[in-house]
């Protein structure tokens, strides 16, 4: 251990003492040139430079390490693993700490976890206290489910990090490369006691608090409280631990127990909050309370009607199930119909002819209105509930920043909390936004900002200008296989757009780039989307106690702005009209200049495709619609005068278009998305690999089906799978729907580890497991159809009515209750039963897909 350290020090001193030699300067130039190529993703050029350098200096460790890292940067982790393994075997004494970390990391990415642990052990022997080594090796322990070692490495990492930085990098919620996820922290909590014997001294209160925070981010309230209760037992005089425990109990909605503040302190803080009187139907003022974390002020606010992000989810679920909201239970999509009516009213009111006629404007905002409705409508209902519960007492809505993104969509962002806040004001509630600060509030007041995050029109593609005339135009937004389409068409211009679909949607196992580049601009080079600013004025000061180790005074502030005024419809117009009008004017001018007479767009109503399609049609051209999914999208929303031809993947999908538009040309084009391959033969002696594809039971805050019945079905299904596995060889895998739908942590919180399920991340067209069977719960998925093109059988487990968007037909494809699904699986564990299931399903899909 000492020899390589002394050698490294000697080399460092020699470098400092002498100027670089010509050979060293040349080496540095090669490395810099290679790094520039890598940054620009010119990997072949980087390889050429490094190979040239290695031909000159074949044993130089910096060049060999750069060459190994290059394999990882371009995603060939198998090659990276092999190169690093060779360096570990032959040049271990020459590797520095980053080199060892790269060696471990490459083995993790190649899913060679045991080898990663072997290298991690060597790295720790050499660099026992280096944070980057501890961080990476702790990830390996999590991936291997070696929980005692995971505790030890995370504790050592945190001690090292906290020694030099009062606010160190927090513990990670999940692995970025998907070899472990949040549920692993549950096991870390379970092994805190057993790992104590492996540590030179107890983990300490700081680590317990760090662990509690990552559990809070993971919505693992029970484990978070367990950790803090353990810390409170071990360190009863630690004031920050007492505060964290009280806050955890308040945030989880459980009985708070004894708080480290008195009732008089709570009353004083609440009494300092001003009252509110509703002034009319227009949007009211921003009212912001700012208080420091770890203070009596924070706990006083939390002990009242306090709504943070986790509380919103809990309350919406509770109220929707209690009141049986009609949207999830209706055979028609009520929310979508309401959004259509709202968008039509918006288009009629704010049309800007000739570039943006009323119907075009309505279609251009339709998807965003629908997505925002999935946030807006539940918040209106929640506001009614909270206003009644509060009965005049303050209602506090926590926001994490004074900059909030608007039009970010249902998958992320916090603007639903803004909707909730203004809905409370509209109902006369004494509502406030709250921001928890890291320190006492000073003299400066805040400005609330609503920042544009309009993802569906955020230009995603690089532009390589092609100014030539073209008769055809493609708008990539929402077209699943846009690259083959562009390759098939000649004389084509590709317009900029947002919502470009990468090749394998919801596949987190690989790094994907956008598949094509645009050849013509639609978007302005600088954004015209507006940031709305609302300066605030202090109306009250709040004073309390700091609850940290040092105590002292804590100061907060109540700040209020002028009423925003207007309505949400007017606000949306102010936010979107500059960009939509720019897109429309640019499209009109460019289409006329080029002579475009044919537009190819996706069947999803995205703004750019709507505007380009409308512009081409009004100029006398034709519009052809291509699939976004194996199932037809937005059939009921498409206007008859907005297109001429449409392609659908399935026979049922084509029939849906024909019924809705009997005068249109409808093509049954399965090959527009799917490429068939021969059925996969049964592999004797190997288990059936059941892959359950996660769906989406909520759209934003809005449930899309009976969520209580859905969770109950998942629980019962996994119980039955556990029983089945006792007698039949079945391995259970769960494929998450990205991070916006039912993901692996959601499943863990729903069923635990019942049936020994494992997460798997590859797209349905990339999965390679023995004897695969695909399944989904309650709702169908395109993955089932994609599986059939590979000869992979499947089924849907369903036990209550669902408004399913897929074209799967229960008469020909198994849509069955859980008990019957177990019978199918049991039969499929034999070659005869598996082949019979494949033959049954493929017989139907030959007609359905025409492949």
N, C-alpha and C positions, 0 to 999 in steps of 0.2 A: 504493500500500500504506500510505503514511504518513498520507494525508488521512483515511480513515475511522477510523484509530486515534486521531488527534488529535481528531476530532469526537466519538468515543465518550468520551474523557477529559473533554472540555469539558462534554458532557451530564452525565456523572457528577458533576463538580464543581458544576454548577448545581443538580443534585438535592440534593446534600449541603448546599448553601448556603441553599436556600429550602425552606420547608415545602410540602407537596403542595397543589396547587390543587384546587378542587372538581371540576374535570374529571378530574384525575388520580385523585382519590379514587373518583369514579364508575367510571372505567376499571378500577381495582383491584377494585372490588366486582363488576363484570361478570365479570372474569377469575376471581375466587374462586368466584362462583356457578357459572360454567361448569365449573370444575375439579371442584366438588362433584358436579355432575350426571354428569360423565365417570366419576368414581370409583365412582358408584353405577350406572354403565352406562345412564344415562338420556340417551342420545345425542341424541334429538330435542329434549329440553329444553335441553341444552347448545347445540345449533345455534340454537334460538330466541333464547337469551340473546346469543350472539355476533353473530347477524344484527342484532339490535336495537342492539347496541353499534356495529357497523359502519355502520348507518344513520346513527348520530350522528357517528362518526369514521371515514369510509370509507378514509382513508389511514394510519391508525395501525398501525405495523408489529407491535406486540405483539398486537393483535387479529387482524391478518391471519395472523400465525404461529400463534396459537391455533386459528384456524379451519382452517388447513391440517393442524395436528396432530390435530384432531378427526376428520378423515377417516381418518387412519391408525388412531386408537384404535378406530374401529368397523369396521375391516377393509377399507375401500374404498381400497386403495392406488393404484388408477388415479387416483381423484379427488385423493388426497393428492399424488401425483406432479405432476399438472397445476397444482395450486395453488402448490406449491413452485417448479416451473419458472417460473411467472409471477413469483414474488417474486425469483428469481435473475435473471431477465431485466430486471426493472424497478426492484428495490430492493436490489441487491447490496451497496451501500455501507452500508445500514442493517441488514443481517443480522449478528447476533452469531455466535459459534462454535457454540452449540447449534442455531441456525437453519440454518447450513450443514450440520451433521451430520444434521439432520432432512431436509433437502433430498436429501442423498446417500442416506440410509436409505430414503426413500420410493421413490426410483427403483430401489434394490435390491429392495425388496419387490414392486414392480410388474414385476420382471424386465427392466427397461430398463437393462442393465448398462453399455452404452457411454455412455449419457447420464449415468449415475451417475459414471463415470470423469471425464467432462468437468467435472462440478460438483466432484468431488473435487479435481481439479487446481486449480481456482479457489480452493477452500477452503484448500488447502495454501499457495497463494501469499499468502493473507491471515493464516493461522494456522499457520505452519510448525512450531511447537513445542507446540501445544495437544494434550494427550493424547487428548481425545475425538475430535479431528479425525484424528489419526494412527491411532487404533484403527479408526474407521469406514472410512477410506480404505484401510487395509491389508486389511480385509474385501473391499473392492471389487476390489483387485488379485488376491486369492485367487479371487474369483468369476470374474474375467476370464482367469484363468490367465496373468497377467502376473507371472511368478515373480521376475524381477529387482526390479521395483517392490515386490512383496510383501516381499522380504527387506529392502529399504531402509526401507520404512515400519514394519515390525515392529522393526527395529533402532532406529530413531529413537523409536518408541513406548517401547521398553524402556529406552532411555537416559533419557528424560524421566521415566518412572515410577520407575525405580530411584534417580534423583537425589534424590527427595523422600521415598521410602518404602523402607526396607530389605527389606520383604516385599511387593512390588507385586502388583497383579492379574496372575495368570498368563496366559500366552498361551492363547487358546481352542482347545479340541480340535476343534470344528466350529462352523459358523455356526448360530445359533439359528433362522434362517429358511431353512435348507436350500438355500443357493445354493453352498456348498462343504462338503466333509467331510474326514475325517482324511487321505485320500490326498493332499490338497494339500500337507501338510507334507513328504511324500516329495519333491515337486518343489522345495519351498523348500530342502531339504537339497542337492538336485542343483545349485542355482543359487547356493550360498554363494560360490563362487569368482568366478563371472561378475559378481555384484552388488558385489564389493569395489570395482570401479572407479567405481561410482556413489556410494560413501560417502566422506565427507571423511576418515574414519579407519577402521581395521578394526573389525569388529563387537565384538570383545573377548570375554574369557572369560565374563563375566556373561551375555551374550546366548546364547552357546553352551550354557551350563548351563540357561538358561530354555527354549531350544529342545529340549534333551534331555529336559526334564521333560514337556513336552507330548507328545513322542514316546513317552515311557514310559506316559503315560495312554492313549495310542492303541494300545498293545501293538505298536509298531513298533520292535522290539528292534534290528534290523540298522541302521536309520537312526539310532537313538539312539546306538549305538556308533560309527557313522561320524562323527557330529557331535562326539562327545567325543574320538575319536582325532584329528580335525582340530584341536580345541582343544589337545590335548596336544602336537601338533607345533608349533603356533604359540606356545603359552605353556607351555613345558616346566617352568617353575619354579612354576606355579600349583598350590598344594596342593589347593584345592577341586576343580579339574578332575581331578587324579589320583584323588581319592576318588570322584568321580562316575563316572569310567570304570571303576574297579574294581567299584563297586556295580552298574553297568549290566551288566557281564559276569557277575557272580554272579547277578543277578536273571534274566538271560535263559537261564541254564542252559548257557552256553557256557564254553569254557576260560578261566579268570579271568586267566591270565598272572601277572605279578609283582604282588603286592598291596603296598600301602604300609604293611603291618603284618607283623611277624615271626611265625614258627611258635610262639615262646614266648608271645606275646601271645594267640594263638588258644587255646593250651592252658590258659593261666591263666583265661581267661573261661569256657571249657567246664568246667574243673575246679571253678569256683565255683558251678555249677548243682547244686542238690541232686538226689539220686536219688528214685525213686518206687517204691512197692510197692502194687499193686492191693489194695483192701480188700473187694471183693465185687461184686455185680451192680448195686448202687445207683450213682447218679451221684456221681462223686468231687469233689474240690475244684477251685476255680479257682486256677491257678498262673500268675502273670503276671510276665513279664520286661519291664522298661522300660529302654531305653537311649537316649542322645541320637543324633540324626542327625549325620552327618559325623564319626563317631568310630570309633576302633579297636574299640570294643565292638560297634558295629553290624556292621562287616565281619567280625569274629570270629564273630558269630552267623550271618551270611549264608553264611559259608564252610562251614557244616555242613549238617545236614538241615533246611533252611529252606523253608517253604512259604508263599508269598504267593498273592494272587488269580490272577495269570497262571499260576503253577506248578500250581495246582489244575486249571485247564482243560487244560494240557498233559498232566498225569499221567493224568487221567480218560480223555482221548482215547487216550493211549498204551496204557493198561491195557485199556480196553474193546476196542480193535482187536486187541491181542495175544491176549487171552483169549476173544474172540468172545462178549461178553456176550449172553445169550439174548434179552433184551427187544427189542432192535432187529430181531432176525432171526426172531422168532416171529410166526406169523399171528394170534395172539391177544395182547392187551395184558396181559402177566404182571404188570406193576407195578400196573395198575389193579385186577386181581383180588386182589392182595395187599393193596392199600389198602382194598378193600371188606371183606375178611375182618378186617383190623385195625380198621376203623371199626365193624363189627358187634360185635366183641368190646368195643370202647370203649363203644358204646351199651348193651350188656347190663350192663356193669359199673357205669356211671355214670348210668343212666336216673333221671329225676326225675318220676315220674308224679304227677298226671295230665297236667301241662303238657308234659312231655318224655318220652314213652314211649321205650323202647329203640330201636325202629326209626326214630322221628323224630329222635332224637339222632344216631343213626348217619348218617342222610341229611344232617343239618345240618352235620356235620363232614367228610363224605365228600370233597368237592372239596379242602378244605384238607389232609386227610390224603394225598390223591393228590399234590398239589403238593409237600407237604413230603417225601413219599417220593421224589420225583424229586431231592431234595437229599440225603435221609438215606441211601438205599440206596447210591448211588455213594460217599458218604463212608465207609460201613462197609467197602466193598471197598478203597477207597484206604487206610484205616487198617490193614488187614491187610497190604497191600503195604509201607507205610512202616515199620510195626513190624518187619517182617522185614529191610528194608534197613538200618534204624538199628542193629539188633542191640544194643540197650541204650544207645546214644548218644542224646543229647537230640534230640528232634524239636520244632521251633519253628514255630508257626502264627501268622502275622502278622495282626493285626486293626488296623483304622485308628482305632478308638475303643474306649473302655471302656463305651460305650453301644451295644448291638447290638439291632437290631430283630428281633423274633420274629414268626412267621406272616406274613411280608412277601410270601411267595409265591416262585415259581420265577424271576420276571423280574428281581428286584433284591434287595438286602440281602446280608448276610454271615453269616446264621445257619448256613449250611452249614459254615462254618469252625468254629463251635461244635460242631456234630454231629461233625465230624472230630476235634476235640480230645478230646471225651469218649469217642469210639470208641477212640482211641489209649490213653487211660487204662484203659479196660476191658480192653484187650489187654496191659496191663502195660508199655506204652511210657513212657519218661520224657519226657512231653509238656509243653509250655508254650505259653501264648498270649504273643505278643510285641507290644508297641506301641513304635514308633519315635517318640520325643519330639523336639520342636524345640530343646530345650536340656537341660542336665544335670538329672538327677532330684534334687529336693530332699528335705526331710525328710518331707513329707506322703506318705501312702500312698493308694492308689486304692480305689475301690469299683466293682466290675463291676456293670453294670445291663443287664437284658434288658427292652427297652422294647416295648410292643405296637404292631404295625404291621399289624393284621389288616385288609387292604384290602378283602377281599370282604364284610366286614360294617361297613365304615366308612361311615356315613351320608353319601351323596353329594348329596342333594337338599335345597334349601331347603323349608321347610314353611310353607304358607299354610293355617292350620287351617280345617277344615270339620267342625263337630261334628254335622251333621245325620245322621239315619239313612240308610243306603244298603244296597241288596241285593247290590251287586256290589263286589268289591275287586280292584285290580290291584297286583301287586308288580313294579316296573320291572326288578329285577335280571335282567340277561341277555336281556331281550326286545329284539331288534334294532330293531323299528319300533314302539316303545311309544307314540309320540305318535298315529299314526293309530288304534291300538287304543283308546286312551282316548277319542279323539274319536268313535269308532263306538259305544262303549258309553254307555248313559245310566244314571243313578242309580248312580254309581261313586265309590268312595273310593280314592285312590292312597296306598299306604303307603310310608314311608321305606324305602330299601334302599341297600346298596352295589352295586358292579358294574353301574352304569347305563351303557348303551352309548350313546355319542354317535353322531350321525347317520352320519358317515363314519369307520368304524373304520380305524385305521392310516393316516390321511391327515394328514401333517405339514405340508401346504402351507397350511393354514388354521387359524385359531384357532376352536375349537369350544367351546360352552358345553353344559351339561347341558340336554336338550331340554324337560324339563317340571319342575314342582314337585310336591312331595307335599302331600297334604291331611290326612294323619294321621300322628302320630308312632308309631314303634315303638321307636326308640332312646332311651336316657336322655339328658337334656340335657347331663349331664357323663359322661364315659366311666367305665365300671366295670371296664375292662380294667386289669390290674395290672402295675406295673413291679416286677420282681424285683431286689432289691439284695443284693449279696454283698460285705461289707467285707473287705478284705485286710490282712494283717499282714506286715511286712517280715521275711524270714528270711535275707537276704544282701545285701551291698553289692557292687557291681562297680565297678572303677576302671580307666580306660584313658586314651587320648589323644584330644584333639580334632584332627581332620584338616583344619580350616579354615585360613585364612590366618594366624590368630593363635596357633594351637596351644593349649597349656594342657591341664589335666586334664579328663577327662570322667567323670561318675559315673552309674551305673545302679543298678537295684534288682531284687531277686527278692521277690515278694510272694505269699502263699498265704492262701486262705480255708478255712473249714470245709467238709467235704463237703456237696454239695447234697442228697444222699439221694434216695430215690424212683426211679421209672422215668420214661421219657418219656411213657408213657400217663398216669401220675398228674400229671405236670407239665402236660400238655395240659389235663387236667381242671381243675386249679387256674387255668390261664390263661383258659379259655373259659367255664366254667360260669356265672360271674356274668352275663355278657352274654347267653348263650343262654337262661338262665332268665328274665331280664328280658324278652327278646323274646317268649318263649312266654307269660308271664303277661300282658304287655301286649296281645298279639294276642288271647288268649282273652277278656279283659275287653272289649276294643273291639269285637270281632266280635259278642259277645253283646249289647252295648249298642246297636249299630247295626242288628242284625238281618241281617248279611251271610249270604247263602245261596249265593253263587257267587264263586269265586276264580279269577283269571286270572294265571298264573305262567309263567315261562320254562322251557324244557325242560332247562336247565342246573341242576344241584342246588346252588343257593345257599341259605345258611342262612335268610334271611328268607322266600324263596318256599316252602321246605320247611315252615317253621313255620306260616306263614299257611295254606298249603294243607292241612296236616294238621289245623289247628284248625277250619277250615271243614268238612272231611269228617267229623271226629268230632262236629261239631254237626249233622250230617245234610245238609250242603250239597254242592255239586258243585264240581269243580276242572277247569279247562280249561287245557291246556298249549299255549304258543305258541313259535314257533321262535326259537332263538338264532342260527342259521346257516341257509344254504340247505341244509345237510346235517343230518340229525337228530343230536341230541346226547344222550348218556347214556341211550340206549334200553335198554341192558343193565343199567343201574343202577336204573332206575325201578321202583318196587314197584307191583304191580297195584292195591293198595288205596290208592294215593296220588293217583289222578286218575280222571276219567271220560271226558274227550274230549281229543284231541290234534290239532294242526294241523301239517302238514309241507309244505315248499315244493315238493319234487319228487315225481313219481310213485314213484320208487324209494324215497324216504324214507318216503312213506306206506305202502308195502308192507312196509318194515322194521318200522314200528310195528304193522302188522296181524299180521305173523308172530309178533311177540313178545307181542301182546295181542289175540288174536282176538275177545275179547268186548267190546273197547272201541270207541267211536265215533272213527273216524279221518277227518279232513278233508284233502283235497288242496287246499291253499290257497297257491298260488304268489303271489297278490297280497298275502299277509301280509308279504312282503318285497320283491317285485319289481314293477316297473311297466314293461311292454314299450313299446318304441318302434320305429319302422320301421327296417329294415336300412339301414346307412350305405352310400351309393353309393361305388364305387371312384373315386378322383380321379386321372385320367390325368396322367402327367408327374411324379407325386410318388412318393417311395419308400414301400415297406411299412414301417410302424412296428411292429416287434416289441417287445412289452412283456412282459418276464419278471418274474413275481411271485415274490418271495422267500418261502420257507416257514419252517419251524422244524424243523431236524434234531436238535435237542436240547430236552428239557423240563427246564429247570434244568440240572443236571449230567448228566442221563440221556440218552444218545443214543436217538432214536426210530426210527432206521433205520441201515443200514450206512453210517456216516459216511465211511469211506475210499472206498467205491464211489461215494458221493454226490459227494464232492469231485472224484474222478477224472472223473465224468460231466460236472460243471460245466466242468472244464478242457477236456475233449475237445469239448464242445458249443461253447464259445466259440472254440476253434481252428477248428472247422468253420464257425462264423458268420463268422470273419475271412476264410476262404477263399471263402465264398459271396459276401461283399460285394465281392470283386474282380471279379465278373461280373454281379451282380444288385443293384439299388437297394434295399437294406435298411438301415434305421437301427435300432440296438439300444438299448433302454432297459431299466432295471432299477427295478422298484418295490419298495422295501424293505418288509419286514414290521415296521413300526414300528422300535423300537430293541431289541426283545426277541427277534427271530428273525434271519433272514438279512437283514442290512442292507447298505447300500452299502459300508461299510468291510470287512465280512466278504467281500463279493464281490471287492473290490480285493485283499485279502490272498490270495484263492483264485486269481483269474485275472489279476490286474494290470489293465491297460487293454485287453486283447485285444478285438478286434472294435470298438474305439472306442465302447464302451457309455457311456451317460450315465444318471445317476440321474433319476428322475421320482417325484413324491410324491403326486399326486392319486389319490383313490379311483377304483376301476374304473368307477364310475358318473359320474365327473367328468372323466375323461381325454378330451382332444380333440386327436388327432393324425391325420394323413392315413393312410388305409388300414391301420387298426390290426389286429394279430393278437395275441391274448393267449396266454401260455404259462407253464407252471411246470415245475419239474425234480423228478423222482422222485415227488413227491406232488402230488395235485390241490389245487385251491383254489376257494373260493366265487367268487373273482373271475372264473373262467372261465364259470361259470353266469350271473353278473351281466352279463358281456360279451355272452353270447348273447341276452339280452333286449334288447340294443341292436343286434343284428345284427353283432356283432364275433366272427369265428371264432377258434378257439384249438386248442391241443393240449397234451398232457402229454408231456414227454420222460422216458422210463423205460426202464431196461435191467437192473433187478434187482428181485426181489420186495420190495414195500412194503406195509405195513399202512396203506392209505389210508382216511381218514375220509370222503372225498367219495363221492357217489352216481354219479359219472361212469362210464358203461358203455363198456368198450373196444370193444364191438361196434358202437357207434353214434357214439362220440366218439373222435377220434384220440389214442390213447395209444401212442406210437411211440418207437423208438430214435432216436438223434441223426441218423444218416444219413437216415432216412426223414423226419424233421422238416425237414431241409434241402431235400428234394425238394418237400415241401408248400410251403415258403416260396418256393422258386424259381418254382413255378407261380403262387403268389399275387401275384407282382410284375406279372402281366398282369390286365387287367380280367376276362377270361374265367375265368382260374384263380381269381381272388379270389372272383368271384361263385359259381363252382362250389363252392368250399369253404364259403362262407356258406350256400348252399342245402342242401348235404349235412348240415351240422350243425343248421340250423334245422328240417329235416324231422323229425329225432329229437326236438328239444327242444319241438316243438309238443305232442307226446304227453307228454313228460317233465314239462313245466311246465304244460301245459293252458292256455297263453296264446294 
